Amino acid sequence: MSTGYDPQSIEAKWQERWAVDGTYEVANDDPRPHWYTLCMYPYPSGSAHMGHVRNYTFGDIIVRYRTMNGFAVLSPMGFDSFGLPAENAAIKTGRHPRGFTDERIELLRSSILRIGAVYDWRRQVTSHSPEYQKWTQWIFLKFLEAGLAYRRNAPVNWCPGCHTVLANEQVTAEGTCDRSGDVVETRDLEQWFFKITEYAQQLLDDLDALEWPERVKIMQRNWIGRSQGAEFSMRVTDADGAERPDGASVEVFTTRPDTSFGMTYAVMAPEHPLVPSIVTEQQRAAVEAFVADVRRTSDVDRLSSEGALDKRGVFTGAYLRNPFTGAPVPLYLADYVLMGYGTGAIMAVPAEDQRDWDFAVAHGLPVVRTIQPPPGFEGEAYTGDGVHINSGFLDGMGKEEAIAASIAFLESEGIGRGAVNFRLRDWLVSRQRFWGCPIPVVHCGSCGIVPVPVDELPVLAPDDVEFRPTGESPLRSSPAFLDTTCPSCGGPAQRETDTMDTFVDSSWYFLRFCDPWNDEAPFALDAVESWMPVDQYIGGVEHAILHLMYARFFTKALADLGVAPRGLREPFTRLFTQGMIRLGGEKMSKSKGNLVAPEEILDAQGADALRLAQLFVGPPQDDVDWEGVGIDGCARFLQRVWRLSVGEVGAPAVERAETPADLAVARSTNRLIVRITDDFEKWSYNTAVAACMEFTNELFKYVQSDEGPRIATLDNAVDILLLLMAPMVPHITAELRQRRHGDDIHRCAWPEADDSMLVVDSVTMVVQINGKVRDRIEVGAGIDEDTAVSIALGSPRIAELLAGAPPRKVIARPPQLVNLVV
């Protein structure tokens, strides 16, 4: 082992140097072309774990690589510092969450620094700081003024363990809270919402232009869930078709109005506001019991439930008139129909929908086919296309023609229209928690809901509060916070005690990074224009729906309100989602108790070895098993690079005329530049590491050869190797460059290959007989087909095997291959 390479002291030296010199601090008016790299800012749970190391290593490579390529790179860092863990700790200990949070920010910040990741720390933002809360609340008021924030009573997902409302996305497929694991209930509460549905079509359309992983775009498209069809009304009747005296009707939405002749029943959501007035007295008790049972089930659980359909629905006693046939069809309630989608009521066509078929069978309802199945079809519901049958004026038509004709019929009758619906629901942002950004409104008995004046922002949670074991927010019982005066009339009023979903904070932090010192606005337009959109965003795929959708909504809304540049429609041009780290097949996490602390490795082998191992283990987008991460092997490789660079290997280099061996090394050096550059552009860091290892092995053979190395050739090869490795292992390369040349490698330009050194003079041509390799011949790289065949046939080895018999067929692919078929 080299006596000169001490990773810990070298890494500490350079980390301090980068901080003191402000190497990666950048001004908004920097004249170089701008590039914005951003890793999703973390929740400060404590020291960095291996997931952090992996994520921030990828980001750091891009920052250093783009800087060496002549860009002014914005690389900020902050902390998503509101959230339940700090509040839950406060409930257990009685300690205010601010102290808990600040301590963990420092722990995480220190460990991020130890892995050598560089940021412009002057721009740090924390979502719990008074400055950040002020502008988050200011944005809320802008949304309120524009009608994008509103309050209404709504059934919500309630976690009894966390004592707060959850968004649908925070409820697992099993119907439990994704944080506490408690079974989620449904409750009615006055809640604040953001009108994200106003942007549903834009959110869908603008996905196409984004350089994002296709699976993320698919997840967003599915969550937005655009459905095109028809919306029409059906009159409420009795079993004989007589309409109700009140003229009541129900609006339904369907994507297949052409199958309406096969509607044999209809279904409403149990929470539909018309249920109490439509249900008959004979069915009221059964309906009320069913509704009460459904309200104890989350929306997610309702949609994913596999329970028996006879238990998941109940007859209301009422009927609806099918406008296509004139016949009354029974109206049911079912838990799989949600009020939040479409109209909250659907028509059911069991012949063309398997769930409708199963429900019809469970409840003894008729089935009428309206699409002709193919010959020999023996299934139940037929969901394919075909000619319409049993469909009156639609008979004989295909799907598209029949849909258009059925919508035209509904419009001519004045009872319906073509319509588009979205699965996406408005964003419920209310949380009944303490450790979040307070919603800046007051409730006045005379004036109603009144915004807090801008000059009184931020509204901050008090320090002198009691955290109770029940988990109820202390804001509700704090007179110092709760009691205030109405900004409008001056009378007594109470502050809103709900705080905002923490995803609100993370929906605009990337904009604040552009102008974090601004005291007059959340950010200046010119500052945002100089950096946004983010060129490369990096984070986990688990944020594909929540954070990324909300950030896109915020960007569009703020641009439309003139807060952000009007031309800014998307926040993140490129997205990379790194793979997870597993241990024994399970994801590393605190809850599983299987975290591997980076500190042990940093103290032993160093940050560069850890970074290199994270890169070498496999493609960045793939999940990796920690047991396959070769820390020791990467540490040994760095020792080899050190020894090679300081001249501890082989014979001393000499001045001499260039030999073929020297030329071969020079060519390999230039090919390495092309390969590493290409790998970096493709995020193929594992192959980049492999290429550097292969080249180092080649240099070891070169310096240990009988003729020894040439000074100019070796120096250039080692210098290029260090430059190419600098973004991946920044400390050792900085130290070696300084020792060799006295300058800073991270202020050097990225190397460019000499094209003349990339030209290949000769290649190895494979000669096959009947597809089997029989000879290999060195040939000129530019030979034509006739020459390749002539050389192949002239080979003594091939001539011996052919024994004078001419080949029946010749397949030539010069200069790589000639195949002789005999």
N, C-alpha and C positions, 0 to 999 in steps of 0.2 A: 504494500500500500504506500502511496506517495505520502511523504512527510509534510508536504506543503498544503494539502487540501484539507481544510477544516470547515465543513459546511456551516456549522453554527456561527462561528465568528464572521465568516465571509458574508453569510446571509444577513446577519444583524448589521454589518457595516453598510451594505448596499441599501437595505431598507431604510436606514437612517439617512443615507445620502439622497435617495429619491425624495424623501419627505422634506429635508432641509432645503434642497435645491429647487423644490417644486417642479420636478422633471415632468410630471404629467398634469400640471395645472395649465389651464387654457383659458384665454379671453374670448369673449363673444365676437370681438372684431379681429380675431387672428386672421391674417391675410391668406394663410394656407387654405386649401379646400377643406371643408368641414365634414366630419364623420362623427356620428353619435352611436356609441355602443353602450348598452344598458343591460345589466342583469337585474331580474326582478328583485326589488328590495325586500329584505327578509324580515320576518317577525323575530324580534330579539329574545330567543328562548335561552340563550346562554352561549357558551363557546361554540365555535364552528364544528360541524360534524362532517363526515365524508361527502355527503351530498353538497354541502357548501363548497368544499374543496374542489369537487368536480365542476360545479357550475361556474365558480369564480375563476378557475384555471382556464376554462374555455374563453370566458370574457376577457381575461388578461392577455391571452395570446392575441386576440383580435386587436386590442388596444395597442400593444407593442408592435404588432405587424403593420397595422395601418399607419402608425406614427413613423416607422422606418420607411414606409412608402410615401412619405411626404404630406400626410394629412394632419390637420389639427383635430385631435380626437377628444371629444367630450366623454369622460368616463366618471360619472358621479356615483355616490353611494348614500343611501339613507336607510331608515328603519321604519317598518310598518308597526308602530309601537303601541297602538291600541289593541285590545283584544281580551278574550276570556281568561287565558291562563293567568295573567297578572291579577285580574279581579278575583279569580278563584283562590289564588294565593292570599289575597287580602282577606277574603272571607275566612280562610283557615287560620291566619296569623293575626288579623286585625291591623296589619300594616298597610299604609296607603300604597296603591299600585304604582305610583310614580317612582318611589325609591326602588322598588323591585325591578321596574322597567329600566331605569337609568343604569343600574348595576349591570344588567344583562346586556345592555347596549355596549357598555365598555368591554365586557368579556368578549362579545362577538366581534367588535371592532378590532380588538387586540389580536384575536386569532386569525382574522382576515388578513391583517398586516403580516402575520408570521408566514403565511403561505406565499408572500411576495406579490399579491395582487395590488395593483396601483390604481388610485382614484384621485380625483380632484376633491380632496376632503373639505375644502373651503365651502363646497356646495352642499354639504350634508344637510338633509332634512329629516325630521322625525315627526310622525303624524300627531304625536301628543303635545308638541311644543305649542305655546300660545300663538306664535306667529302663524304656524300652519293651520291651527284650528280657526284662526280669524278668517283666513281666505277660503277654507272649506265652508265655513258658515256663510261667507259672502257669496260663494257660488250657489249655495242652497237658496239664498234669498233671490238671486237672479233667476233660478229655476222657478221659484214660487211666483215671481212677478210675471214670468213668461207662460205660466200655466203648465210647466213641466213638473212641478211638485204640487201634490194635492193630498188631502186627507179624507179618508172615508172609512166606514165600518166595513169590515171584511172578515171572512173566515180565514184564519191563519194557522200555520204550523206552529205549535207551541211545544217547546221542550221543557218538561217539568223539572229536569235536572239542572238545566242552565237558566231556567226562569226567564226565557226570552223567546221571541219570535224567530223562526228560521225561514229563509228563502227556500223554495222548492229544491233548489240545487244543493242545499245543505242537509237534505233528508236522504238517507241511503235507500237503496233498493229494498232493504228489509224494513223500511218504515221507522228507522231509528235516527237519532241525531248523529251527524258525522263527527261530532266532537266528544259528546258524553256517552253515547251509546244508548241513551234512554229512548223508550218508545215515544214517538211523537204523537201529540193529540191535536185535534182541531178545535179552535176557539174563535169566537167573534170579538174583535177589538177594533177601536178606532186607531187607524194606522196611517203613516205617511208613505206615499208612493212617489217614484219618479216615472214619468210617462215615456218609458223606453219604447213602447209600442208605436209611438209616433214615428220612430225611425226603423221600424221592422223591415220595410222594403229596402231602404238604403243599406242597412246592416247586411242584408242578404246579397244585394247586387254588388256591393263593393268588395266582397270576399274574393271575387274572381281575379282582381288585379294584384292581390297580395302574394308575396313570396313566402308562403307559410306551408308547413307540412299538410298534405292533403287530408290526413286523418283529422287534423284540427279543424280545417275548413268544413269537413263533413259533419263533425260534431256540432259546429255552430249552425250550419244549415238545418240540421235535424232539430236543434233546439228552437230556432226561429220558426220552423215548421210551417211553411207557406202551403195553404190548400186553396185550390180554385174550384168553385162549384156554384151552387145556388142557395139562396136564402129565401124561404117562403113561409107563409102563415097557414095554419090549419085551425079551423073552428073547433071549439070544444063542444061535444055532443054527448047524448046518452047512447045506450046500446042500440037504439032504434034509429039513430041519426038525427034526433031532434036537437037543435041548438039550445044552448043555455040562454036564459032571458037576458043575462048581462052581456051577451055577445062576445064572451071571452074567446081568445085565440092564443095559439102558441107558435112562436117563431122557431123554425128548425133550419139547420144548415146541413148540406150534403155535398160531397164532391161528385156524386153520381145521380143527378136528378133524372137521368134517363132510365133508371131502374125503379122509379117511383110506382109503376104499376104493380111491382112486387112487394110494396110496403104492406106488411100485415100487422104491424104494431109500431108504436113509437115509444121513446124512452126519454125521461127528463132526469137532470141531476137532482139528487135529494135536497140540495140547498137552493134550488130554483125558487125565486120569490113567489111564483104562482102556485106552488104546491099547496099551501093552506086553503086557498080559495077553490082549487080544482078538485081536490080529493072529496069523495063522497063520504057521508056519515058512516056508512057500513064499513068502509075501509080505513077510516081515520085512525083508529087505534093501532092497526097493523102498520100503517104508514108512519105514524109518529114513533113507534118503536124502532122501525127500520132506520129512520132518519137519525135518531139518537145513537144508534149503533154505528152508523157511518161516520158521524161526527167524532167518534173516538179513533178514527183511522186517518192517517195522513194521505194527502193526494198521491204521493209517490207509491205508497202501499196499495192504494185503490187501483192504480193503473197497472201494477205488477202482480196483483193477487191472482192466484190460480184456484180460488175456491169454487165450490159447486155453484153454478149459475142460478139454481133455484133458490139458493140462500142469499144471492147477491142482488136480487130484485124483488119488487113488490108491486102488485096491481093497485092503481089509484082509484079504481071504480069509474073513472072517466074515460071518454073516447075522443078521438080526433078524426075529423073528416079528411080522408085522402082526396085532395083536389083533383087527382088524375082519374080516380075511379068513382068518386062520390060516396064510397062506402066508409062507415065508421071503423076505426081500428083502435084496439085497446091501448091505453096509455099506462106505461109502467115507470117506476123509478128504478135506477140501477146505480150501484156505486162506481162503475167504471165510466160513467158520464160525469164530467166536471163542469161546474158553472163557469169556470175561467176560460173555457175553450168554445169558440163559436157563440152560439146562442144559449148553450146549456141544455139543448134538447136536440135529439136526432131522430130521423126516421130509420126504421129497421127493415132490411130486406134480407131475410134469412137465406134465400136461394143463392145470393151472391156475396155473402160475408159469413165466414165460419163462426165467428163469435155470435152473430145474430142467429145463425142456424142452431148453435148449441143452446142459446137462451130460449129460442122458440120450442125446441124439443123439451127442455126442462119445464116450460110453462104450458105445453100443449097448444101451441099456436100454429096456424097454417103456414105452408111454404108454397110460394108461387114463383116459378122460374120465369125470368124475363130475358135471359140471355141463353141462346141455344148452345148447350155444351157440345163438344166434338163427339163424333161417333165412338161408342165404346166407353164413354165416361161413366164411371160407377161410383164416384165420390159423393160427398155431401154438397157443401156449397161450392159452386163453380165461380172462380174469381178471374177467369181469363176473359178475353174478348170474343165476340161472336155476334151473330145476327140477332136482333131483338125479336122476341116472341111474346105472346100474351100481353102486348103493350099498346093495344089500340092504334092510334095514329103513328106510333113509333115502329110498328112491326116492319121487319125487313131492313131497317136501317143499321148501319155500323155505329160504333161508339161515339165518335166525334160528331157525326151528323145528328145522332139522337140527343146528345147533350145540348147542342145548339137549339134543336127543335123544342126540347122540353123547357129550356129557359125562355124561349120565345113565347111558349104557351103560358108560362107563369106571368110574364110581363103583360101579355095581352089580357089576362084575367085580372090584372091589377093586384095580384097576391104575392108576387115574388120578383126576384131579379138575380142576375149573375152577381156573384160575390166572391171576395177573397178573404180568407181568415188565416190567422197566424197562431201557432202554438205559443209563441212568446207572450208572456204576461208582463204587466207593468211591474217594475222593480220595487218590492216592499223594502223600505230602508229603515223603518222603525225598529229599535232594539230597546228592550226594557232592562238596560244595563247601565252601570255607572261609568265604566272605563271605556268611554267612546266620546266622540265629538258631540256636544249638546246641540239639539235642533234649536235654532235661534228665533223662536216665536214665543209669544205669551198668549194666555187665554183670558180674555176680559169678559165679564158678565154683560157689559153693554156693547162692546165693539166686536166681540167674537175673537177670531184669530188675528193677532197683530204682529207683524214682523218687528224684530228688534232693530232699532236704527243702526246704520252702518257704523256711526261714530261710537257706538257702545260695544262693538265687537272687539275681542272675542267674548262670548259667554263661556265662562270656565266653571268646571265642577269644583265645589269647595273642598278644602283640605280637612276640615273638622267634621268628618262624617263617621258614622258607625257602620261597620260591615257585619251584617247579621248572618247567622248560620243558614237561614232560610234562603239566602241568595237574592232576596228582593233588593232592587236598586236603592241605595241610600238617598238618592236624589228625591225620592217620594216622601221622605220623612225629614228633610233638611229645611227648616223654615228660612235659613239664611239664603238658600238657593231658590226655594219654591216661591216665596212671597215677594212680590215686586209691584211696580205701578205700571199702568197701561201707557205706552208711549203715545197713544192717540188722545185719550180723554183724561189721563192723569189719575184715574180711579184705581182701586185695588185690582190686582191681577195675579195670575200664577204662571210661572214659567212652564214650558213644555218639559216633561221629565224623561221623554224618550231620547235616546242618543242615536246617532246614525250608524248604520251598518259599516263595519270597518272597510268594506269594499269601496265605499265612497272615497275614503282617503287614498286608496291605491288607484283610483280612476283618473287622477290628474297629477300625481307626484312627478311624473316624467316631464310635465310642462314647467313645474316649479323649479326643477333642476336647471332649466335654461336661465333663470333669473332669480336665484334664491335670496338676494339681498334687497329685493324691491319692497319698500314699505308703503307704496301708494297703490299697488295692484297685485294680484296673484302672480303676474308676470307681464313684461312689456311685449307688445306685438313684435317689435323688431328682434328681440332676443329669441323669441320662439321661432320666428322666420329664419334665423341664422342657423338653427340646429334641427328643427323638426321637419319631417317625421323622423323618429328613431331609425337609424339605418340597420342596426342589428339588435334585436331583443332576444334575451336568453332566459329560459325558465322551464319549469316542469309542465308536462302535458295535463296535470291535474287542474291547471288553471284555464284550460281550453274554453270552458263555458263561462264561468263566473267572471273572473278578473278581466279576461280579454274582451268579452262582450261588453262589460260595463265601461272599460276604458275607451272602446270604440264609440259607444254612445256619448260619453262625456265629450270626446273630441269633436264629434259632429255638432252636438248641442252648443258647446262653447263657441264654436266657429259661427254658427247661425246667430248667436246672440252678440257677436262682435267682440267677445272676450278674447278669443283666439283668432288667428288669421283666418279669413273666410275661405281661403283656398285649402286649408288643412282639413282633410276629410278622414284621414286614418292616422293613428298614432304610431304604428310599427310597420315599416316596410317589409322587413324580413324577420321571421321568427324561427328560433331553433329551440327544440324541446329535447333536453338531454335525457338519457336513460337513467333508470334508478340503480342504486347500489344495493345488492342483496347479500345476505349472509346465510349460507345454507339454504338458499332458495327463497328466503323471506326478506321483504323490504326492511332495510335498516330504519329503526325508529325508536324514540324514547319509550313509547308505550310497550314495545316488544322487548325492551331491555337488551337489544343486541347491537348497540352502537359501538363502533371502534373509534377511539379518540385519536385525532390527528396528532395531538401533542406528543404522544409516545414516539411516533415516527419522526416528527420534527426534531425531537431531542436526540434521536439516534442517527438516522440517515440524512435528515435535512429536508427542507421544503422542495428543492429541485428534484430530489429523488422521488418524493411523493407526487409532485406534479407530473413527472415523466411517467411514472407507473400508472397514474390515472389516464394519461393519454395513450399509453401503449397497450392497455388491457383489451381494447376493442373499439369499434366505431362509436363515436360520441352519442349517437342516437339510440344505441342498444343498451338494454339492461346488462349489468355486469355482476358477477359474483365476486365478493371481496376475496374469497379464497384463491381466486385466479390472478390477483394483482401481485405482480412480481417486484416488490420494493427492493429486495436485496440485489436482484439482477440489475435493476436500473441504477442502484447506487454503485455497483461494480463498473457499469458502463461509464458513469461519470468519472470514476477514478481513472479509467483508461483514457478518456478525453483529456483529463488534467495532465497525466504523464506524457501523453503525446504532445500537448501544447507547450509544456515547459522543457521539452527535450530530454526526458528521462528514458526514452525508448529508442533502441537501435543505434546505428552509427551516426556520428555527427554529420550534418548536411554540409555539402561542399559546393563551391562554384565550379560549374562545368558546362559544356555544351549540352543541349537537350538530347536525351536518348529516347528510344522508343518507349521505355518504361516511364520516363518522365511525361512524355506526350500522353500516354494512356491515363496517368493520374490527372493530368490537366483536363482531358476530355471527361473523365468521371466527375471532376469538380464542377464542370459546367452543366453536365447532365443532372447533377444533384440540385443545382439551383433551379432548374426547370421543374424537376420532380417535386421538391419541397414547396415551391410557389404554387404549383398546381394542387398539391395536397391541401395546403392552407386554404386555398379558394374553395375547395370542395369539402372542408371540415374533415378531411381524412387524416387526422392527426396520428392515428395509430400506424399508418403506413409511412408517415413522415418520420416518426421515431425509428421505424425499422430501416428506412433508407439511411438515416444518420449512423445507425449501428453498422450497417453493411459497409458504408464508406469508411468508417473508422477502422474496421477490420482490414479493408484494402490499404489504408495508410500504414497500419502496423506492419503488414507484409512488405510494403514499399520501403519503410525505413529500416527494416531488418534484412533486406535483400543484400546479395553479395556486393553489388555496385553501390549500395547506399543511396540516400536521397540527395536531390539537387536543392539548393537553398531556396531559389525563387519558386520552384514548383511546390515544395513542402510548405513554405510560408503562406503562399496563396491558398493552398488547399485547407490548411488549418484555420486561416482567417475566415474563409468562406464558411467552413463548418461551424465556427463559433457564431457568425452572423445569422446563419440559418437556424441555429438552435436557440438563439437569444430570446425569442418570444416564449419558447417552451420552458427553458431553464435559465431564467434571467440573471441569477446571482453568480453562478460559476462562470458563465460566459462574460459577464461584466468584469469579474476579477481577472480572468485570463487576458481579456483584451487590454485592460489597463496595464497589466504586467508586460505585455508584448509591445504595446504602442503608446501607452500613457493617456489614451482618450476614453470616452464613454461609449460603449458599444450601442447603447440604446438611443444615442443621438446620431448614429451612423445611418447611412442609406441602405436600403435593402439591395442586395447584390443583383446584378443583371448578367445573364449568360452571354458569352461570346458566340454568336450564331455559327461562326466559322468552325468553332470547336465541337459543334453538335453534328457536323456532317460525318456520316459513317462511310469509310472507304471500302470496307469489306464486311460481308456477313457470312454466316454459316448456312449453307444450303443443305437441306435434308433430301436425300434420294431414297425413295421407297420402291419396293417391288410388291405389287398387289397389296399396298397399304401398310407394309411392314418396313421399318427403317433398316436399310442395308448399308448406307454410307453417309458420311457428312463431309462436305467439301467447302473450303473457303473460296468465295467468289466475290467479284466486284459488286458493289451495291447497285450499280446501274445497268446490269446485264439485261438483255432482252430474252424473249422466250426461246428463240432458236439457239442462242448461245448457251442458255441454261441446259437445254436438252442435249446439246453437243457435249458439254462438259460432263453431264451425267453419264451418257453412253460411253464417254472416253475413260471413265474411271476403271482402273484395273479390277477393282473389287466387283463392280457391277458387271463388267465384261465376263468375268469368271462365272458369275451366277447365271448370266443369260446363256452362256455356252453357245454363242453364235446365233441363237434364235432371236429374231427381231420382236420387239414388244407389239402386242396387238393394239394397244392404245396408249397414248402418252398424255398425262395431265400435268401441265406446267404452270406454276405460280411463282415466277421469278421475283426476287432472288431467293425466296425462302424454301421453295419446294418443287421437286419433280417426282411424280409417281408413275412408274412404268407398270402397265397391266399386261400380264403374259398368260 
